[in-house]
Amino acid sequence: MFKQLGRCQLRRTSTVLSLLLVWTVMATSCKEESSPATRFGLVIHGGAGTITKEKMTEEMEAAYREALTGALILGHQTLAKGGSAVKTVELVIRRLEDSPLFNAAKGAVFTSTGTNELDASIMDGKTLNAGAVAAVKHIKNPITAARLVMEESPHVLLIGDGAEEFAREHDVEFVAPEYFYTDRRWKSYVKRKEKEVKRAAASTDEETGREVDGDEKYGTVGVAALDGSGNLAAGTSTGGTTFKRFGRVGDSPIIGAGTYADNRTCAVSGTGTGEYFIRFAIAHHISALMAYEGKSVQEACDIVIHEKLTGLGGDGGVIAIDWQGNIAFSFNTDGMYRGHVKGDGVAVVKIYGD
């Protein structure tokens, strides 16, 4: 009898242990499913162009590295706290827009009439929603207006006075045109204007918007991010090209050209000669190569930049991050202000063609 009780007790104990084991496994599984992924990352650019050590002073290089590093740290802090990819893209681009170093908002180049016209866009890879503004002149941070277009309107792209009216209705911060003035950009404008005056028939350069100095043209900023929930987002902001005319708008506010994000593939932001980026739908082309041909994010970027863009005579570069957190850069210019950071918090910044 005692032996029988012992066996029953043993069976009962074994059953309890088995149930505890199953419960533990289920609890662990549920915890893993409900917790955000630890894999996240951020990649940024501050423009591509004729950026060489010979043209860069130590002070200027240090300033660019500091600005890019600060933006990466802000992005990492936001993502590490559980911030969304969309929120991160907006915050980091705002930081870059506030810097006079880049051709976006505060450091924007001047048009042929001596004014500043700003463009920006943002896209959510989870929903494929997007928003953009173009040719705005008084909005302190165009990327914020672009996000509001995405989230608070049924539209994708608003331009000029209409975009500013919408922004006022949503309490976006406005500034006087003088806010965007910087000596560096004004000197570039004056230099270009003097050159144009001397050039009686400047049809080719005038129509394509080519610059006196490549570095003065490519200061567009962009961010692509993957958050802890596995969602992607991308955004781009620019002041366009020096001495641009006729209300010219480039690729930065055009979804699929300068900006694109899709959770199934990648998030992309570009910088370069906007007309070529628009014609090739550069940003979407990268996503499509990944989706339809199974290319890696780096392979897709290289094909589009070094084969497609270069083949037609365009110049510029892209940054991208895929749904697994893989980072990619590709450019066909001398350099590109760029950087990235992943979950470990190590910020990497590069400028030249290394």
C-alpha positions as semicolon CSV with decimal commas, in nm:
position;residue;x (nm);y (nm);z (nm)
1;M;0,000;0,000;0,000
2;F;0,279;0,239;0,094
3;K;0,451;0,154;-0,230
4;Q;0,128;0,236;-0,417
5;L;0,100;0,575;-0,241
6;G;0,461;0,643;-0,330
7;R;0,397;0,577;-0,695
8;C;0,084;0,800;-0,692
9;Q;0,277;1,079;-0,521
10;L;0,557;1,042;-0,776
11;R;0,312;1,060;-1,064
12;R;0,144;1,366;-0,910
13;T;0,479;1,538;-0,856
14;S;0,585;1,455;-1,212
15;T;0,260;1,597;-1,350
16;V;0,302;1,920;-1,152
17;L;0,659;1,960;-1,273
18;S;0,550;1,905;-1,633
19;L;0,277;2,166;-1,601
20;L;0,522;2,412;-1,446
21;L;0,765;2,354;-1,734
22;V;0,491;2,410;-1,995
23;W;0,374;2,725;-1,816
24;T;0,730;2,859;-1,799
25;V;0,788;2,801;-2,171
26;M;0,455;2,965;-2,260
27;A;0,522;3,263;-2,035
28;T;0,868;3,312;-2,186
29;S;0,727;3,285;-2,536
30;C;0,450;3,535;-2,465
31;K;0,703;3,774;-2,311
32;E;0,922;3,753;-2,619
33;E;0,627;3,814;-2,850
34;S;0,495;4,111;-2,653
35;S;0,833;4,281;-2,597
36;P;0,974;4,508;-2,868
37;A;1,267;4,371;-3,066
38;T;1,611;4,472;-2,943
39;R;1,729;4,521;-3,301
40;F;1,696;4,879;-3,420
41;G;1,907;5,125;-3,612
42;L;1,941;5,461;-3,776
43;V;2,124;5,591;-4,081
44;I;2,161;5,957;-4,183
45;H;2,308;6,176;-4,456
46;G;2,388;6,543;-4,486
47;G;2,435;6,562;-4,861
48;A;2,674;6,431;-5,126
49;G;2,900;6,614;-5,368
50;T;3,249;6,751;-5,420
51;I;3,355;6,679;-5,064
52;T;3,730;6,620;-5,039
53;K;3,995;6,666;-4,771
54;E;4,161;6,932;-4,985
55;K;3,848;7,150;-4,968
56;M;3,782;7,088;-4,599
57;T;3,942;7,274;-4,310
58;E;4,000;7,090;-3,982
59;E;3,749;7,319;-3,811
60;M;3,481;7,255;-4,073
61;E;3,533;6,880;-4,067
62;A;3,511;6,877;-3,687
63;A;3,188;7,079;-3,704
64;Y;3,029;6,836;-3,948
65;R;3,136;6,534;-3,746
66;E;2,997;6,688;-3,429
67;A;2,664;6,773;-3,594
68;L;2,622;6,427;-3,745
69;T;2,726;6,252;-3,424
70;G;2,481;6,459;-3,221
71;A;2,200;6,367;-3,459
72;L;2,288;5,997;-3,433
73;I;2,295;6,010;-3,053
74;L;1,953;6,177;-3,047
75;G;1,817;5,911;-3,280
76;H;1,960;5,626;-3,075
77;Q;1,821;5,770;-2,751
78;T;1,476;5,800;-2,907
79;L;1,476;5,446;-3,044
80;A;1,623;5,298;-2,723
81;K;1,333;5,447;-2,526
82;G;1,084;5,278;-2,758
83;G;1,025;5,572;-2,991
84;S;0,875;5,492;-3,330
85;A;1,071;5,509;-3,652
86;V;0,849;5,795;-3,772
87;K;0,905;5,996;-3,454
88;T;1,278;5,931;-3,471
89;V;1,305;6,041;-3,834
90;E;1,122;6,365;-3,758
91;L;1,328;6,448;-3,449
92;V;1,663;6,376;-3,610
93;I;1,583;6,571;-3,925
94;R;1,465;6,863;-3,711
95;R;1,808;6,859;-3,545
96;L;1,978;6,869;-3,885
97;E;1,738;7,137;-4,014
98;D;1,835;7,357;-3,718
99;S;2,205;7,338;-3,810
100;P;2,345;7,605;-4,044
101;L;2,585;7,346;-4,187
102;F;2,332;7,170;-4,405
103;N;2,120;7,276;-4,700
104;A;1,792;7,232;-4,515
105;A;1,588;7,494;-4,328
106;K;1,840;7,706;-4,128
107;G;2,127;7,650;-4,375
108;A;1,921;7,649;-4,696
109;V;2,063;7,781;-5,021
110;F;1,914;8,080;-5,202
111;T;1,702;8,083;-5,516
112;S;1,771;8,307;-5,817
113;T;1,560;8,579;-5,654
114;G;1,752;8,565;-5,327
115;T;1,490;8,381;-5,124
116;N;1,478;8,039;-4,957
117;E;1,231;7,770;-5,070
118;L;1,217;7,455;-4,860
119;D;1,102;7,100;-4,932
120;A;1,059;6,795;-4,709
121;S;0,893;6,453;-4,701
122;I;0,841;6,158;-4,467
123;M;0,706;5,805;-4,515
124;D;0,585;5,536;-4,275
125;G;0,695;5,188;-4,384
126;K;0,426;5,016;-4,176
127;T;0,126;5,186;-4,336
128;L;0,286;5,324;-4,655
129;N;0,138;5,660;-4,560
130;A;0,344;5,962;-4,662
131;G;0,343;6,339;-4,641
132;A;0,540;6,620;-4,801
133;V;0,564;6,996;-4,841
134;A;0,740;7,195;-5,111
135;A;0,836;7,556;-5,181
136;V;0,757;7,680;-4,830
137;K;0,931;7,995;-4,708
138;H;0,840;8,053;-4,344
139;I;0,818;7,711;-4,176
140;K;1,103;7,663;-3,931
141;N;1,104;7,281;-3,961
142;P;0,950;7,160;-4,287
143;I;0,982;6,794;-4,182
144;T;0,727;6,855;-3,905
145;A;0,485;7,004;-4,155
146;A;0,541;6,702;-4,380
147;R;0,456;6,463;-4,095
148;L;0,137;6,657;-4,025
149;V;0,038;6,631;-4,391
150;M;0,085;6,254;-4,359
151;E;-0,107;6,215;-4,035
152;E;-0,363;6,497;-4,037
153;S;-0,467;6,528;-4,401
154;P;-0,591;6,302;-4,681
155;H;-0,314;6,434;-4,907
156;V;0,049;6,348;-4,970
157;L;0,202;6,669;-5,107
158;L;0,113;7,032;-5,032
159;I;0,304;7,324;-5,184
160;G;0,366;7,694;-5,134
161;D;0,101;7,911;-4,972
162;G;-0,139;7,620;-4,936
163;A;0,117;7,418;-4,743
164;E;0,181;7,714;-4,514
165;E;-0,190;7,771;-4,455
166;F;-0,226;7,405;-4,355
167;A;0,077;7,435;-4,126
168;R;-0,067;7,742;-3,952
169;E;-0,389;7,556;-3,884
170;H;-0,182;7,290;-3,705
171;D;0,028;7,532;-3,498
172;V;0,356;7,468;-3,678
173;E;0,631;7,712;-3,582
174;F;0,686;7,994;-3,833
175;V;0,987;8,224;-3,865
176;A;1,077;8,536;-4,061
177;P;1,266;8,474;-4,388
178;E;1,579;8,621;-4,228
179;Y;1,602;8,317;-4,001
180;F;1,728;8,103;-4,289
181;Y;2,010;8,342;-4,381
182;T;2,371;8,224;-4,344
183;D;2,681;8,402;-4,472
184;R;2,809;8,087;-4,638
185;R;2,498;8,031;-4,849
186;W;2,463;8,399;-4,933
187;K;2,821;8,416;-5,060
188;S;2,752;8,113;-5,276
189;Y;2,443;8,284;-5,416
190;V;2,634;8,606;-5,493
191;K;2,913;8,410;-5,660
192;R;2,664;8,225;-5,875
193;K;2,473;8,541;-5,963
194;E;2,791;8,716;-6,076
195;K;2,875;8,418;-6,292
196;E;2,528;8,419;-6,447
197;V;2,547;8,788;-6,527
198;K;2,872;8,728;-6,717
199;R;2,721;8,437;-6,901
200;A;2,504;8,583;-7,175
201;A;2,363;8,253;-7,293
202;A;2,368;8,014;-6,999
203;S;2,094;7,787;-7,129
204;T;2,248;7,450;-7,034
205;D;2,370;7,536;-6,686
206;E;2,065;7,749;-6,618
207;E;1,815;7,482;-6,710
208;T;1,980;7,201;-6,517
209;G;2,056;7,415;-6,214
210;R;2,422;7,318;-6,199
211;E;2,628;7,477;-5,928
212;V;2,951;7,669;-5,909
213;D;3,063;7,446;-5,624
214;G;2,925;7,097;-5,582
215;D;2,943;7,117;-5,203
216;E;2,709;7,417;-5,210
217;K;2,450;7,214;-5,392
218;Y;2,442;6,890;-5,199
219;G;2,354;6,964;-4,839
220;T;2,020;6,788;-4,834
221;V;1,960;6,591;-4,513
222;G;1,793;6,254;-4,478
223;V;1,720;5,985;-4,222
224;A;1,611;5,621;-4,243
225;A;1,522;5,431;-3,926
226;L;1,418;5,088;-3,800
227;D;1,248;5,089;-3,459
228;G;1,223;4,821;-3,192
229;S;0,886;4,705;-3,321
230;G;1,028;4,631;-3,664
231;N;0,882;4,935;-3,837
232;L;1,071;5,142;-4,094
233;A;1,047;5,511;-4,183
234;A;1,239;5,758;-4,396
235;G;1,249;6,133;-4,441
236;T;1,433;6,398;-4,641
237;S;1,461;6,777;-4,616
238;T;1,631;7,031;-4,844
239;G;1,665;7,387;-4,956
240;G;1,700;7,273;-5,317
241;T;1,976;7,399;-5,545
242;T;2,156;7,732;-5,540
243;F;2,005;7,985;-5,784
244;K;1,713;7,758;-5,874
245;R;1,444;7,927;-6,085
246;F;1,077;7,907;-6,180
247;G;0,962;7,743;-5,856
248;R;1,181;7,440;-5,922
249;V;1,115;7,138;-5,697
250;G;1,354;6,844;-5,681
251;D;1,325;6,487;-5,558
252;S;1,328;6,543;-5,180
253;P;0,951;6,594;-5,141
254;I;0,865;6,336;-5,406
255;I;0,772;6,001;-5,256
256;G;0,951;5,723;-5,443
257;A;1,218;5,958;-5,577
258;G;1,399;6,104;-5,278
259;T;1,218;5,919;-4,999
260;Y;1,064;5,575;-4,961
261;A;0,989;5,324;-4,683
262;D;0,825;4,981;-4,681
263;N;0,840;4,738;-4,388
264;R;0,876;4,449;-4,633
265;T;1,201;4,585;-4,777
266;C;1,378;4,900;-4,661
267;A;1,373;5,272;-4,587
268;V;1,565;5,506;-4,821
269;S;1,662;5,874;-4,842
270;G;1,856;6,027;-5,129
271;T;2,059;6,335;-5,215
272;G;2,188;6,456;-5,549
273;T;2,063;6,596;-5,877
274;G;1,691;6,579;-5,813
275;E;1,581;6,567;-6,173
276;Y;1,757;6,232;-6,220
277;F;1,623;6,093;-5,894
278;I;1,270;6,179;-6,006
279;R;1,311;6,028;-6,352
280;F;1,445;5,701;-6,211
281;A;1,221;5,689;-5,902
282;I;1,549;5,613;-5,726
283;A;1,423;5,541;-5,374
284;H;1,139;5,314;-5,486
285;H;1,365;5,145;-5,739
286;I;1,587;5,025;-5,456
287;S;1,289;4,881;-5,270
288;A;1,161;4,716;-5,587
289;L;1,492;4,540;-5,655
290;M;1,476;4,392;-5,307
291;A;1,110;4,291;-5,337
292;Y;1,111;4,151;-5,691
293;E;1,468;4,030;-5,743
294;G;1,571;3,941;-5,390
295;K;1,866;4,182;-5,385
296;S;2,023;4,279;-5,054
297;V;1,983;4,642;-4,952
298;Q;2,348;4,717;-5,039
299;E;2,325;4,540;-5,375
300;A;2,008;4,730;-5,462
301;C;2,161;5,065;-5,368
302;D;2,476;4,998;-5,570
303;I;2,283;4,889;-5,880
304;V;2,064;5,197;-5,876
305;I;2,343;5,445;-5,806
306;H;2,638;5,303;-5,998
307;E;2,453;5,152;-6,293
308;K;2,129;5,343;-6,338
309;L;2,207;5,692;-6,205
310;T;2,567;5,706;-6,323
311;G;2,476;5,555;-6,658
312;L;2,243;5,845;-6,737
313;G;2,485;6,110;-6,613
314;G;2,329;6,182;-6,275
315;D;2,514;6,220;-5,949
316;G;2,437;6,181;-5,582
317;G;2,387;5,909;-5,325
318;V;2,149;5,723;-5,098
319;I;2,131;5,586;-4,747
320;A;1,913;5,289;-4,651
321;I;1,828;5,044;-4,375
322;D;1,637;4,721;-4,435
323;W;1,380;4,537;-4,223
324;Q;1,657;4,333;-4,057
325;G;1,863;4,635;-3,959
326;N;2,126;4,610;-4,232
327;I;2,274;4,950;-4,320
328;A;2,366;5,062;-4,672
329;F;2,531;5,366;-4,832
330;S;2,603;5,424;-5,199
331;F;2,718;5,737;-5,385
332;N;2,903;5,827;-5,705
333;T;3,040;6,161;-5,585
334;D;3,369;6,244;-5,411
335;G;3,205;6,222;-5,072
336;M;2,883;6,215;-4,872
337;Y;2,820;6,331;-4,517
338;R;2,684;6,017;-4,357
339;G;2,660;5,811;-4,042
340;H;2,481;5,528;-3,867
341;V;2,412;5,383;-3,525
342;K;2,263;5,051;-3,414
343;G;2,138;4,909;-3,088
344;D;2,485;4,908;-2,931
345;G;2,488;5,289;-2,943
346;V;2,818;5,322;-3,131
347;A;2,787;5,621;-3,366
348;V;2,987;5,594;-3,690
349;V;3,040;5,906;-3,902
350;K;3,209;5,929;-4,243
351;I;3,255;6,212;-4,491
352;Y;3,487;6,117;-4,774
353;G;3,488;5,836;-5,026
354;D;3,633;5,578;-4,786
